Amino acid sequence: MYECRASNDPDRNHLSKSPKVKWIRSQANVFVIERPDIKAHVAEDSGKLVLTCNMSGPYSTIKGHEWMHGDKVLQADETDSAFTSYTIEGKMEEHSGMYECVYKTSPEIRGQVNISVAPQVTAYKKSEHGNEGDTGVLTCKNPSFPPVTTWSWYKNGESDLQNASGRYIIKSSGNKTELRILKLNIEEDTGDYRCNAINSYGSGDATVNLRVRSRLAALWPFLGIVAEVLVLVTIIFIYEKRRKPDEVLDDDDGGSAPLKSNATNHKDKNVRQRNAN
């Protein structure tokens, strides 16, 4: 007696009906390339800045080093050491920025040393002048690293000018800020303005003095020239007026001299005629 039973497992039934089942196992080989670790450091010692890079871990043959600031090569050598350094004369505030140590390997390996300080804000001009009714422009900049995250302007220690009237326009981008004052007024706008910068390392500021001149100020040089001309003409007129009578007197004397000489000659002639007789 034979008995046929069906299984409730559909996969099993499917496999049982397949003439042949073949299992395929795939394997992928993953190669991990470990990048060398570079420890960068900056230290200040006796008025000098010492920048160092030290590379650890597996790396290919080193054929030299370069120290760079932007696109400028500051120092280069051909040593094969994993340690390299660069010395800068001066304070951090004077040499802030991003520096790179470049290892001459195949391919090149670079490390980064950052000299970071609080904003070193400077005014484009410490004193600005503007004419009444014109637009005044005050500018501040920050040459240090890292870039400024927030700029603010103040007048004579008052509140932030961004919250003032619509006559103030502030344009800031990165390490530069500009304050524009529309329709300058002598009474309201003359004074000291302070620009303030903030980054992740602190804050800094600078002061700009604004002087507003009257509309007539532009005419003052012209009026001065006119006054000088008038004075000069008056002096010449007075001089000519005083000199004219003397010249007339000299002309009269010159005209009478020949008459006197003729009379003398006539008298001498009569005397000679008498003596002859």
HELIX and SHEET records of a PDB file:
HELIX    1   1 PRO A   10  LYS A   17  1                                   8    
HELIX    2   2 MET A   92  GLU A   94  5                                   3    
HELIX    3   3 LEU A  161  ASN A  163  5                                   3    
HELIX    4   4 ILE A  186  ASP A  189  1                                   4    
HELIX    5   5 ARG A  215  LEU A  219  5                                   5    
HELIX    6   6 TRP A  220  ALA A  276  1                                  57    
SHEET    1   A 3 ASP A  37  ASP A  45  0                                        
SHEET    2   A 3 LYS A  48  SER A  56 -1                                        
SHEET    3   A 3 PHE A  83  GLU A  89 -1                                        
SHEET    1   B 4 LYS A  72  ASP A  77  0                                        
SHEET    2   B 4 HIS A  65  HIS A  69 -1                                        
SHEET    3   B 4 GLY A  97  TYR A 103 -1                                        
SHEET    4   B 4 ILE A 109  ILE A 115 -1                                        
SHEET    1   C 4 THR A 122  ALA A 123  0                                        
SHEET    2   C 4 GLY A 136  LYS A 141 -1                                        
SHEET    3   C 4 LYS A 176  ILE A 181 -1                                        
SHEET    4   C 4 TYR A 168  SER A 173 -1                                        
SHEET    1   D 4 SER A 127  ASN A 131  0                                        
SHEET    2   D 4 GLY A 202  ARG A 213  1                                        
SHEET    3   D 4 GLY A 191  ASN A 199 -1                                        
SHEET    4   D 4 THR A 150  LYS A 155 -1                                        
END                                                                             
